[in-house]
Amino acid sequence: AVRNVRGKGAGLTVAFADGTALDTDFLILGTGFTVDPAARKELGEAADEVLAWRDAYRPAMNEENAELGRFPYLAADFSFQEKEPGKAPWLGRIHCYNYGATTSLGKVSGDIPGVSDGADWLARAIAARLYAEDIDTHWHELLAYAKPELDGSEWRASPLPARDGQDEVA
């Protein structure tokens, strides 16, 4: 780990935590990022209620991975799940359509080849959920629908050529 960086003439000295140092002409920083719903301030106190992979899955010995363990353990519709059912049910209304979905649902939310498929998947999942939540309303509207689609006037007799060369009416 880097402890500090100091200017030295036209270059830099990079000091490491192990006590070693490196003199260099330039420095390229790759800061990266981490996936950790518990660190998201937007979720407030409920951030600790998000079910993570480390809570839902125990890997085999020597296959543990702390970074993957922090990824959210998402439902099939990209929504967060609760660590303790019933404690923060509103988390199921938040959909994680970003790199954090990768461990649960694959490369469909942050990778160019799959992002269109992922967006379609997310849209269909949300639409299905909204429809299911209002199923009673939709069912009663269907039962109350009284306008017939077909009333018999749609069909007109038309001549068809017969096998013997004589026309028949269909």
C-alpha positions in Angstrom: 0.0 0.0 0.0 1.2 3.5 -0.8 1.9 5.6 2.4 2.7 8.9 0.6 4.0 10.5 -2.5 6.5 13.5 -2.5 7.9 15.6 -5.2 11.6 15.1 -5.7 13.3 17.3 -8.3 11.6 16.7 -11.6 10.2 13.3 -10.4 8.5 11.7 -7.4 9.3 9.5 -4.5 6.6 6.9 -3.6 6.8 5.6 -0.1 5.2 2.3 0.7 3.7 1.0 4.0 6.4 -1.7 4.1 9.1 1.0 4.4 10.4 0.8 0.9 10.4 3.7 -1.5 10.5 4.2 -5.3 11.9 7.2 -7.2 10.1 7.7 -10.5 9.6 10.2 -13.3 5.8 10.0 -13.2 2.9 8.2 -11.5 -0.2 6.7 -13.0 -3.0 6.2 -10.5 -5.7 3.5 -10.9 -8.0 4.2 -8.0 -10.7 1.7 -8.9 -13.9 1.4 -7.0 -15.7 -1.0 -4.7 -19.2 -2.3 -4.5 -20.6 -2.1 -1.0 -24.3 -1.2 -0.4 -23.5 -0.8 3.3 -21.3 2.2 2.4 -24.0 4.0 0.4 -25.2 7.1 2.3 -28.3 7.3 0.1 -29.8 4.3 1.9 -29.2 5.8 5.3 -29.5 3.5 8.3 -31.1 0.8 6.2 -27.9 0.3 4.2 -27.0 -2.4 6.8 -30.2 -4.1 6.1 -29.3 -5.0 2.4 -28.6 -8.7 2.0 -25.1 -9.2 0.6 -23.5 -12.3 -0.9 -21.5 -12.8 2.3 -24.9 -13.1 4.2 -26.5 -15.5 1.7 -23.7 -17.7 0.5 -20.8 -19.5 2.2 -18.1 -20.4 -0.3 -15.9 -23.5 0.1 -12.8 -23.2 2.2 -10.1 -21.2 0.5 -12.6 -19.7 -2.0 -13.7 -16.8 0.2 -13.6 -13.4 -1.4 -14.3 -10.4 0.7 -14.9 -8.1 -2.3 -17.5 -10.4 -3.9 -19.1 -10.9 -0.5 -19.9 -7.2 -0.3 -22.0 -7.3 -3.6 -25.7 -7.1 -3.0 -27.6 -10.5 -3.2 -30.3 -9.3 -5.6 -33.7 -10.7 -6.5 -34.4 -11.7 -10.1 -35.8 -8.2 -10.8 -32.6 -6.4 -9.8 -34.2 -5.4 -6.5 -32.4 -5.4 -3.1 -33.4 -8.1 -0.6 -33.5 -7.7 3.2 -31.1 -9.4 5.5 -33.9 -9.9 7.9 -37.3 -10.4 6.2 -39.8 -7.8 7.3 -37.3 -5.3 8.8 -36.9 -3.1 5.7 -39.4 -4.3 3.0 -39.1 -1.1 1.1 -35.7 -2.2 -0.1 -37.4 -4.5 -2.5 -38.6 -1.3 -4.3 -35.0 -0.2 -5.1 -33.5 -1.8 -8.2 -29.7 -2.1 -8.5 -29.0 -1.7 -12.2 -25.3 -1.1 -12.2 -22.1 -3.1 -11.8 -23.3 -4.2 -8.3 -25.8 -6.6 -10.1 -23.0 -8.6 -11.8 -22.6 -11.2 -9.1 -26.3 -11.9 -8.8 -27.4 -11.5 -12.4 -24.4 -11.5 -14.7 -22.9 -8.9 -17.0 -26.2 -7.3 -18.1 -26.1 -3.9 -16.4 -22.7 -2.3 -16.9 -21.2 -4.1 -19.9 -21.9 -2.8 -23.4 -22.7 -6.1 -25.0 -25.4 -6.9 -22.4 -26.7 -3.6 -21.3 -29.7 -3.6 -23.8 -30.7 -7.0 -22.7 -30.4 -6.0 -19.1 -32.5 -2.9 -19.5 -35.2 -5.0 -21.2 -35.0 -7.5 -18.4 -35.3 -4.7 -15.8 -38.2 -3.0 -17.6 -40.1 -6.3 -18.0 -39.6 -7.2 -14.4 -40.8 -3.8 -13.1 -43.8 -3.9 -15.4 -44.7 -7.5 -14.3 -44.5 -6.4 -10.7 -46.7 -3.4 -11.2 -49.2 -5.5 -13.1 -49.2 -8.2 -10.4 -49.7 -5.6 -7.6 -52.8 -4.3 -9.4 -54.1 -7.7 -10.6 -57.4 -7.3 -8.9 -58.1 -4.0 -10.7 -57.1 -5.5 -14.0 -59.2 -8.6 -13.5 -62.3 -6.7 -12.5 -61.9 -4.4 -15.6 -61.6 -7.5 -17.8 -64.8 -9.0 -16.3 -66.6 -5.7 -16.7 -65.6 -5.3 -20.4 -68.8 -5.6 -22.4 -68.0 -4.5 -25.9 -67.7 -7.6 -28.1 -64.7 -7.7 -30.4 -66.5 -9.9 -33.0 -70.2 -9.4 -33.8 -70.5 -11.5 -36.9 -70.4 -8.6 -39.4 -66.7 -9.1 -40.0 -67.2 -12.2 -42.2 -68.3 -11.9 -45.8 -68.9 -14.8 -48.2 -66.3 -14.8 -50.9 -66.0 -17.0 -54.0 -63.2 -19.6 -54.0 -62.0 -21.5 -57.1 -63.3 -25.1 -56.9 -61.3 -28.1 -57.9 -63.6 -28.8 -60.9 -63.3 -25.3 -62.2 -66.6 -24.3 -60.6 -66.6 -21.5 -58.0 -67.7 -22.3 -54.5 -68.6 -19.9 -51.7 -66.6 -20.0 -48.6 
